[in-house]
Amino acid sequence: MFGISGLTPDIFLVLGIILITIVLFVTEIVRVDVVACLVLVLLGLTKLVPANLLFSGFSSDAVIALIGVMIISAGLERSGAVAKMTHYIMRFGGASEKKIQLLLMGVGGCCAGFLRSVGTVALLLPVVNRIRLVTGISKSRLLMPLSFCAILGSTLTMLGTGPLILLNSLLLNSNGLTDSQGKAAPVLGLFSVFPIGLALLICGMGYFALLGRWLLPKAPVNVVTSGNGGSPGYFKRIYGIGSDFCECRVPSSSSLVNNSVRQWEALLPPSIAIIGIKVGTIIQVPPLRKTEVKPGSVLAMFGPRAEIDEFAEKYGMRVSPLTTFAERLNPAHAGLCEAVVPPSSQLLGANLRDLHMRHQFGIQVLAVYRDNKVRRGKKEFGTLTLRAGDTLGMFCEWGALFELQKNPDFVVVTSDYPKHKVHKEKMWLSVLFFAVAIGLIMLGNLSVAIGLLVGAVCMIFSGVITIDDAYESVSWKTVFLLAGLIPLGIAVQTSGTSNWIGMNMLKLFAGYSDWSLLFILGVMASMCSLVLSNVGATIVLVPLAVHLAHAIGADPRAFALMVAVATSNSFVLPTHQANALISLPGEYKITDFIKAGGLMSVLFLLVVMVMIQWLFLPNLSVYKL
C-alpha cells in the first residue's frame, strides 16, 4: 500500500481535487465543461498553480491546435470536400451500420498516424453528421468507434501523438539511448512503432465489429423521429414512401421515351418518386413536370429498391447506384425535409397541384400527413386542398429550403441541415490548405498548433470560410473542458504528486519480472493520462522507465515506449482530446465510456505489452531494488 511519508498538504489537496473531478465526471451531476471550470476555480483558490499559469490551458498548443483543426474541418465542409468523402464512404458502406463503422474506423485510424487523433476526429465529425442525415444511423453508434480507433491509429508513426514526438528527446535527456553496458542505441525511427500501432488498430476494429452491438449505447428513440425528418427511414415509417436512392437510365427502346415527367409519375407506384432528371447536359432537382424524358436521360428515383427494379424492368430501364446525381443529391446539398402549414397561411384552401411547388419554390412535395393519414401520389394530390396543420414531406436542395424558411405561409420543421452556402469552386483550394498545414507540421519543423493555424488562416483569407463561420465552427464547450483540465496536470507535477505516486509504485512492485513491470508501467501511464495530459504523464514517467530498464538490463527504449504508447490508453473517461471532442455531439454519458473503454483499456495494454516484448525484450529477467 502507499505510505504517507512525503505526503505534503499540497499533494493532499491535489489528490482531493482529482477525486472530486472523477466523482463529478462519473456521476454527471453537472456537465463536464462545468466540472473543468470548477477545477480552475479550486486550483486558483488553493494557489496550487501560480496565477500566471492558471489559465495557461487556454493558450496551450493542444487547445490552439484543436481550434485550428475545427476551423479547417469547417472549411473542408463548406467547400464540399467533406461531402465528397461522405459520398465515397456511403458508396462502399451503403446503409449498413457495421460497414460504415469499419470504414470510419479504418480511415480514422490510418489518418491519425499523421494527423493526430483529435485532428482526424474533428475532420471526420462532419462526415458522421452527413451519414446520420442520409441513413438515420445514430451518431452515438459511429463516433465512439471512430474516436477509439483514431487514438489507436495515432500510434502508427512517431508523429501521431505528442508523447511519441517527444520520446527521443526524453530518452536522450534521461540517458535512455544507452544500454546497461553504456553502448549507444539508435533513436526510434518514424515507423518504429508501426507494428504496435497496426496491432492496436486491428484489435480496435475487431473489438467494435464483434462487441459493438452490446458495448455502444442504443440509439435514442427520437434519433430519426425528432421532427427533423432527415432520414429515409423516418420517411418510410411516417409517410410510407422511399427508403432507397438510385438512378435509372432510359434507353431509346423504352416505351416511355419522349413522355413528360407528369406522364411518368402517373404510372409510378405511390411509394416511388422521381426527384431528379438529366436530359442532355441539363440537370433538374427537382424535375419539372413538363420536362420530356428523351432517350439517354437519367432519372433519380427515391423509393423501395425492389419496386424501382420492378418498374425499371417493366419499361426497359437499367438501375444503378447514384453516380450522375451523386453530387447534387449528396446530403450536404439536398435531402428530405418537412414543413407545416400554419393557421395564418394565406394558402389555406389552395389546391396543392395549383401551387406548382417545384417551379415556384424549387421543392418537391412527396406526401402530406393529415389527421393521422398520409396522402401521396398524383391521384390524391389532384384533389387535395391545404388545411392548417398539414405536414408536408418534401425533397429539395438546402438552398431552396432556406428560402422557404423565410416564407410566412410555411413553418419549416427541419432544422438539422446545412444553412451555409457551399463553395464547391474552392474545394481543391481547401484541400490544398489542409495539405499545406499537414506538410508544415511533418516537414517544416513547426508545432502542430502553428501548422494548423496557418491552414485555418489561409482558408479564412481565401474566402473558403468567413471569420463569423470560423468562430461558429469552434466547439467552445470542448475548449473549456480541455483548458480547465490542463492546469490540473500542472498542479500534479509542480506539487510533487506525480513523484510521490511514482516512488510508491516502484517500492510496491519491487522484485517483479520484466513482463510484470512492463504491464505495471503501462497501468501507471494509463492512470496518469486520465488526470495529467498524455504529454505530462510521459515527461514524468519516462525517466522512471529508463531507470527500471537499466536496473534489469533491458532495453530502455522498450520501457520508455510502453509509457509513451500507454498514455494514449484514455478510454474510460472523456479526458483525451479526441474523446472530449465526441462526448457532446454523441450525447455520451460517462458510463458509456466506462462500459466500452474498460475492456478496451485491458486489451490495449495486453497488445502493447506483447508487441514490445516481441520487438525489444526477448529475454526475461527480474528487477531487484
Secondary structure, 3 states (H helix, E strand, C coil): CCCCCCCCHHHHHHHHHHHHHHHHHHHCCCCHHHHHHHHHHHHHHHCCCCHHHHCHHHHCHHHHHHHHHHHHHHHHHHCCHHHHHHHHHHHHHCCCHHHHHHHHHHHHHHHHHHHCHHHHHHHHHHHHHHHHHHHCCCHHHCHHHHHHHHHHHCCCCCCCCHHHHHHHHHHHHCCCCECCCCCECCCCCCCCCHHHHHHHHHHHHHHHHHHHHHHCCCCCHHHCCCCCCCCHHHHHHHHCCCCEEEEEECCCCCCCCCCEHHHHHHHCCCCCEEEEEEECCEEECCCCCCCECCCCCEEEEEECHHHHHHHHHHCCCEEECCCCCCCCCCCCCEEEEEEECCCCCCCCCCECHHHCHHHHHCEEEEEEEECCEEEEHHHHHCCCECCCCCEEEEEEEHHHHHHHCCCCCCEECCCCCCCCCCCHHHHHHHHHHHHHHHHHHHHCCCCHHHHHHHHHHHHHHCCCCCHHHHHHHCCHHHHHHHHHHHHHHHHHHHCCHHHHHHHHHHHHCCCCEHHHHHHHHHHHHHHHHHHCCHHHHHHHHHHHHHHHHHHHCCCHHHHHHHHHHHCCCCCCCCCCHHHHHHHCCCCCCHHHHHHHHHHHHHHHHHHHHHHHHHHHCCCCCECCC
